[in-house]
Amino acid sequence: MPVLDPNPQGGQKKLLQMLGLIAGIVTVIAIVASLANAMG
């Protein structure tokens, strides 16, 4: 990946998608963990 990207918007969009995906995975894991904790 070049240091001076002529079109940085695509990279920003991909980065935001990755962050959103990571946040979604963390949220799902937290929900599953809390359910497992509630069930004992």
mmCIF file of the C-alpha atoms, coordinates in Angstrom:
data_MODEL
# 
_entry.id   MODEL 
# 
loop_
_atom_site.group_PDB 
_atom_site.id 
_atom_site.type_symbol 
_atom_site.label_atom_id 
_atom_site.label_alt_id 
_atom_site.label_comp_id 
_atom_site.label_asym_id 
_atom_site.label_entity_id 
_atom_site.label_seq_id 
_atom_site.pdbx_PDB_ins_code 
_atom_site.Cartn_x 
_atom_site.Cartn_y 
_atom_site.Cartn_z 
_atom_site.occupancy 
_atom_site.B_iso_or_equiv 
_atom_site.pdbx_formal_charge 
_atom_site.auth_seq_id 
_atom_site.auth_comp_id 
_atom_site.auth_asym_id 
_atom_site.auth_atom_id 
_atom_site.pdbx_PDB_model_num 
ATOM 1  C CA . MET A 1 1  ? 0.000   0.000   0.000  1.00 0.00 ? 1  MET A CA 1 
ATOM 2  C CA . PRO A 1 2  ? 1.563   3.305   -1.054 1.00 0.00 ? 2  PRO A CA 1 
ATOM 3  C CA . VAL A 1 3  ? 2.274   5.937   1.570  1.00 0.00 ? 3  VAL A CA 1 
ATOM 4  C CA . LEU A 1 4  ? 0.635   8.661   -0.550 1.00 0.00 ? 4  LEU A CA 1 
ATOM 5  C CA . ASP A 1 5  ? -2.661  7.091   -1.535 1.00 0.00 ? 5  ASP A CA 1 
ATOM 6  C CA . PRO A 1 6  ? -4.267  9.115   -4.369 1.00 0.00 ? 6  PRO A CA 1 
ATOM 7  C CA . ASN A 1 7  ? -7.726  8.033   -3.168 1.00 0.00 ? 7  ASN A CA 1 
ATOM 8  C CA . PRO A 1 8  ? -7.680  7.725   0.641  1.00 0.00 ? 8  PRO A CA 1 
ATOM 9  C CA . GLN A 1 9  ? -11.473 7.509   0.880  1.00 0.00 ? 9  GLN A CA 1 
ATOM 10 C CA . GLY A 1 10 ? -11.464 3.829   -0.095 1.00 0.00 ? 10 GLY A CA 1 
ATOM 11 C CA . GLY A 1 11 ? -8.931  3.038   2.604  1.00 0.00 ? 11 GLY A CA 1 
ATOM 12 C CA . GLN A 1 12 ? -10.898 4.995   5.183  1.00 0.00 ? 12 GLN A CA 1 
ATOM 13 C CA . LYS A 1 13 ? -14.093 3.161   4.228  1.00 0.00 ? 13 LYS A CA 1 
ATOM 14 C CA . LYS A 1 14 ? -12.357 -0.212  4.533  1.00 0.00 ? 14 LYS A CA 1 
ATOM 15 C CA . LEU A 1 15 ? -10.884 0.781   7.903  1.00 0.00 ? 15 LEU A CA 1 
ATOM 16 C CA . LEU A 1 16 ? -14.301 1.877   9.177  1.00 0.00 ? 16 LEU A CA 1 
ATOM 17 C CA . GLN A 1 17 ? -15.830 -1.388  7.951  1.00 0.00 ? 17 GLN A CA 1 
ATOM 18 C CA . MET A 1 18 ? -13.145 -3.358  9.790  1.00 0.00 ? 18 MET A CA 1 
ATOM 19 C CA . LEU A 1 19 ? -13.688 -1.364  12.987 1.00 0.00 ? 19 LEU A CA 1 
ATOM 20 C CA . GLY A 1 20 ? -17.447 -1.883  12.692 1.00 0.00 ? 20 GLY A CA 1 
ATOM 21 C CA . LEU A 1 21 ? -16.952 -5.607  12.167 1.00 0.00 ? 21 LEU A CA 1 
ATOM 22 C CA . ILE A 1 22 ? -14.667 -5.854  15.195 1.00 0.00 ? 22 ILE A CA 1 
ATOM 23 C CA . ALA A 1 23 ? -17.142 -3.872  17.326 1.00 0.00 ? 23 ALA A CA 1 
ATOM 24 C CA . GLY A 1 24 ? -19.970 -6.166  16.203 1.00 0.00 ? 24 GLY A CA 1 
ATOM 25 C CA . ILE A 1 25 ? -17.990 -9.301  17.044 1.00 0.00 ? 25 ILE A CA 1 
ATOM 26 C CA . VAL A 1 26 ? -17.103 -7.906  20.490 1.00 0.00 ? 26 VAL A CA 1 
ATOM 27 C CA . THR A 1 27 ? -20.769 -7.060  21.091 1.00 0.00 ? 27 THR A CA 1 
ATOM 28 C CA . VAL A 1 28 ? -21.909 -10.565 20.132 1.00 0.00 ? 28 VAL A CA 1 
ATOM 29 C CA . ILE A 1 29 ? -19.252 -12.126 22.373 1.00 0.00 ? 29 ILE A CA 1 
ATOM 30 C CA . ALA A 1 30 ? -20.343 -9.882  25.269 1.00 0.00 ? 30 ALA A CA 1 
ATOM 31 C CA . ILE A 1 31 ? -24.005 -10.886 24.803 1.00 0.00 ? 31 ILE A CA 1 
ATOM 32 C CA . VAL A 1 32 ? -23.140 -14.586 24.660 1.00 0.00 ? 32 VAL A CA 1 
ATOM 33 C CA . ALA A 1 33 ? -20.922 -14.256 27.738 1.00 0.00 ? 33 ALA A CA 1 
ATOM 34 C CA . SER A 1 34 ? -23.626 -12.480 29.729 1.00 0.00 ? 34 SER A CA 1 
ATOM 35 C CA . LEU A 1 35 ? -26.215 -15.096 28.705 1.00 0.00 ? 35 LEU A CA 1 
ATOM 36 C CA . ALA A 1 36 ? -23.866 -17.903 29.716 1.00 0.00 ? 36 ALA A CA 1 
ATOM 37 C CA . ASN A 1 37 ? -23.224 -16.138 33.015 1.00 0.00 ? 37 ASN A CA 1 
ATOM 38 C CA . ALA A 1 38 ? -26.956 -15.720 33.650 1.00 0.00 ? 38 ALA A CA 1 
ATOM 39 C CA . MET A 1 39 ? -27.584 -19.423 32.926 1.00 0.00 ? 39 MET A CA 1 
ATOM 40 C CA . GLY A 1 40 ? -24.859 -20.383 35.336 1.00 0.00 ? 40 GLY A CA 1 
# 
